[in-house]
Amino acid sequence: MAELRALVAVKRVIDFAVKIRVKPDKSGVVTDGVKHSMNPFCEIAVEEAVRLKEKKLVKEVIAVSCGPSQCQETIRTALAMGADRGIHVEVPGSQAESLGPLQVARVLAKLAEKEKVDLVFLGKQAIDDDCNQTGQMTAGLLDWPQGTFASQVTLEGDKIKVEREIDGGLETLRLKLPSVVTADLRLNEPRYATLPNIMKAKKKKIEVIKPGDLGVDLTSKVSVISVEEPPQRLAGVKVETTEDLVAKLKEVGRI
């Protein structure tokens, strides 16, 4: 049986089906009373780690999330999908709103070293901030090789083969372990957690720690000035002929 261990980062985000509303003071978006769920790309990362475990290529899958107490619900979802145990890095709600990719990457890097894992899986990006930076920063802090936008992952002894999507098509990388992999949309289709597994997840261990326990300072040097809704789209205008179209474009100063 393999001795490899995987750490999977899971983020709690506003559910993708929810209509986002900006706060009246434009300091952010409304989160109170709004449905949250696991970031879809994180679900893909969890699924891939669990599949490797089912193939007996990975011994243990650890799910980790940073944020308020509600993040434990997200960790429980990962446990119900097949992760073995969870780690909740507890950050108060007010401070969690200012968590950026660098702060989370510092936490993940410290946990990867503490847990002596061989693989760190993340979603390629979160659907709330769309930063697409945490995986790359985690690899940089650890000085580990990275395979981002993975559409296929294959373990080959002490290496991992990552097929990744790029603008020109597909690129194949072979990375020495330990390494960091971020999941793209086509890597897999995450399973639905069954009721028996949801019940079993309630008995699995979630360790709660503070960022200070890892020696991580979560102070951010980035501040949000204003969050605004996109401008309303104006109604279009139908024209009968090409000449009318050209005249209209000239009228609005487009040509």
N, C-alpha and C positions, 0 to 999 in steps of 0.2 A: 504493500500500500504506500502511496506517495506520502511524503512528509511536507509537501508544500502547504503554505498557509496564505490565505488571501484576505485583504482588508478592503471592504467596499464602502464607499462614501454614499450616504443617502440624504437628500435634502428635502425638507418640508416646504412646499410651495403652494400658492393659491391654485386650486384645481383649474385645469385647462379649459373647462366648460363654463367657468364663472366669468361674467362680464366685469371687467376691472373698473373701479371708480376711484378717482383722484380725491384726496382729502381737500376740504375747503381751503386750508392754509397752504396747499401745494407742497407740503413737506414729504409726501409719499402717497401710497395708495392705501385704500381702506382695507384693513385685515380683520377687524373685529366682526365676529358673526359671519365670517365668510368661510366657505368650505375649503379645506386644504387637503392635499394628498401628496404622495411621493412624486418627485420630479420624474417625468416619463423616461428620460435618458438614464436616470439612476435605476429605474426598474430593469432596464435592459442590462445594466452593469451587474445587478444582483443576479439576474437570470443566468448570465454567462458564468459567473463564479459558481453558482449552484450546479450548473451543467457539468463543469469541470470536476466538481466534487462527486457528482453521480457517476462520472466515468472513472472515479478513484484516482484522479490526477492531482486533486487537491484534498488535503486532510481536513482543513477547517476554514470556514467562511465567517468573518467577523464584520458585522454591520455597524457603522459609526455615523452619528449625526451631531451637528452643533446647533444649539439654539435653546429655546425655552422648553418647559416640561412637556409641551404638546408634541415635541419631536419624538418622544417615546412611542407614540402611535405609529409614526413612520418607521421606526426601528422594528416594531412588532409586525408590521407588514412584511418587512424583509425577512424576519424570522419565520413568518408563516409561509413565505416562498421557499424557505430551505436553509437560510443562514443559521449558524449554530449558536451564536451569542451576539449581544449588542453592547456598544459603548455609547453612552450619551454624555457629550461634553456640554454641560449645562451653562447656558449663557442667558441672562435675563432678557426679557422681550425688548426693552428699550435699547439695550446694547446690541442685541441680535440684529436689529434693523440696519446697523452700520457695519455688520460683518461683510467684508469683501473677500475676493478670491485669495489675496495674500494672507489674510488672517487665518482663513480656513486651511490653506496649504501648510501654514506653520503647524497647525494642530495635527493635520494628517501626517506630516513628516515625522513629528515627535512620536505619534502613535505607531507608525510603521517601524520605527527604531525600537520602541518599547516592546511591541508585540513580536518583533523579529519575523515579520512577514516577508514573503517572497514576491507577492504581487499586490499592487494597489489598483483596484478598479474604480473608475468614476464614470458618470455620464459625461459626454463631450461638453455639455453646457446645461445650464438651468433655464427653464422657460420663463422665470421671473426677471432676471437681469441679463440673460443671454451673453454672459461675459466670455465663456469659453477660455478661461485662463487658469482655473484651479489645478487641473491635471498637469499642465505644463509647469506651473510654479512648484507644485509638489515634487515633480521629478527634478527640477532645478535645485531645490533645497536639499534633496537627498543625494544629488549627483548620480541618479539612476537613469538608464535609458528609458525612452518613452515611445509609445505607439498611440497616436491620437486618431480619432475618427475611425476606429476599427470596425470593419464590416465582417471580418472573420478572424478567429483566434485559434491557434493550434499550439499545444505544448509539445516541444521536441527535446526531451531530456532536460538539460540545464539552460535551454533557450526557449523562447516563445516566438512563434511566427505570427505576425500581424499583417493582415491585408487591409489596407486603408484606402479610403476614397479621397481622391485629389481632383483638381479641376480637369486634368487631362485624362482621367480614367482611374486605374487602380495602381497602387504601389505596394510592394511586399517588403516587409522589414523582418529581420531576425534579430531579436534582442536577447542579450544575456540577462539572466535572472540575478538579482531582483530587478523588477522593472515596473513602470506605471503604464496602464492602458486606459484610454477613454473610449466609451462605447458610442457608436453611431447608430442611426435609426435601423439600418438593415442588418445589424449583427444578429438579432434574434427577435422572436416575439415572446414577451414575458408571459408566464403562466398566471392564471388566476389562483389565488390562495383558496384551497378547499376548506370547508368548515372544520374537519378534523385537524388540519394543520394550523388553522387559526386558534383552535383550542390548545393545541400543543405549544404554540408560540407563547401563550400566556404563562407557561411554566419555565420558559427559557430565561436565562440570566441576562439582565441589562445592568451593566456597571455604570454608575453615575460618577463623573469626575468633574473637576473645575479646570479651566484653562491654566490657572496658576499651578495646579498639580503637575502639569507638563512643562512648566517654566515658559509659557507662551504669553506674550503681551498682545492683547487684541485691540490696542489703540489704533485707530485708522487715521491716515493722513489725507483721506479723501472725504469731502463733505458734499452733500447734495444741496444745491442752491435752489432748485425748483423742479417740480414734476408737473407736467401739463399734458392734457389730453391732446391728441392730434387734431388739427383743424378740420372742421366739417367739410366734406366734399360738396362742391357746388353741383347743381344739376347740369347735365350735358345739353348740348344744342344739336339738333338734327339739321343737316344741310342737304339740299337736293342734288347739287352738282359739284364737280371738282373745282370749278371757278368760285362757287360760293364758299367752299372750304378754304381756298387760298385767301379769299377776301376776309373771311372771318379770322384766320390766323394773323393776317396783317393788322386787323383791327385791334386784336388783343396784344400785339407786339411780339408774337412768337416767331415771325419771320420778317 
